[in-house]
Amino acid sequence: MTVVLPRTATPAIPATPTTLTTPIPASLPRATVLGIALAALATVVWSGSFVTSRALHDSVPPVQQAFWRWLVALAAVAPFGARQAWRQRKVIRRHLKFVLLASLLGVTTYNTLVNQAGSTTSAANMGMIMAASPVLMAMFERAAGIRLGARRVAGLLTACAGVVLLIGGGAGGAGFAAGDLWMVAAACCFASYSGLLRRKPAELGAVAFLFTTFLLGTVLLLPAQGVSLAVQGGFEPTPGTVLPILYVGVVSSAVAFFAWNRAIALVGPSRAGAVYYLQPVCVSLLSWAVLGEATGWTQALCMALILGGVVLGAGARR
């Protein structure tokens, strides 16, 4: 009979501190790259909406532009967001004040101000002034106790210098118009909306939040839409009016707002705001190509500063 002796168990080698604490290096950079890419996508798409607002200024009243834009956006998001919003109706009711404020700032007010600005100022000016909003975003984030870091601040200041130089010397020397003041108000409104997104309840789904803000924002626009129809009359539905509204409704609203909201969740308002400095570059190029608005070497120099600030400010936190 053969006797099989039990093998002596090999003692386990205890894990070293290095083994236990080794981080996964790919997760954070991947989220950062995705957030910056989504912020860039929203920024480029929104640049087209400024050109669209300027192009429609003499054919579609500003409030009606906003109302039909968000009605189209609501229809585009409804197949994906209506059911989720219904499932989360208790969560939405619990955070109704937050959702209402986000709807008022991001949907009802912001784009109406942009459209009003397009009545009396150029698309290039709109993009330049709107580029001031990342500074406000960074200020809101810093007020919330979040450290921006020296590199982020340097990037913001560099890009801001490009914007200031562009406004001072790149817009043909024209002074401030009424539309420029409307854009200042729009920039403050958008910065407040972006800062508010940082406080979005985690339990509220992104698509449900988007659908609900579009719905409430459109409802809040109804009184102004009624007044505009009574005073200014409607507009003629032609390819030149309907196609731009479809663009801003589907692409600039449904797609861009989802991308921006997700970018804020991934990288925060100040880093997404640094990417937002790309907007005057895109708007200037688009307004030159589509509307024939003048551009020159001064704009090119300022755009280089803005791009450099974006690269610097979108980097590491510290």
Salt bridges, closest charged atoms under 4 A:
GLU141 OE2 - ARG198 NH2 3.99
GLU203 OE1 - ARG94 NH2 2.97
GLU203 OE2 - HIS95 NE2 2.81
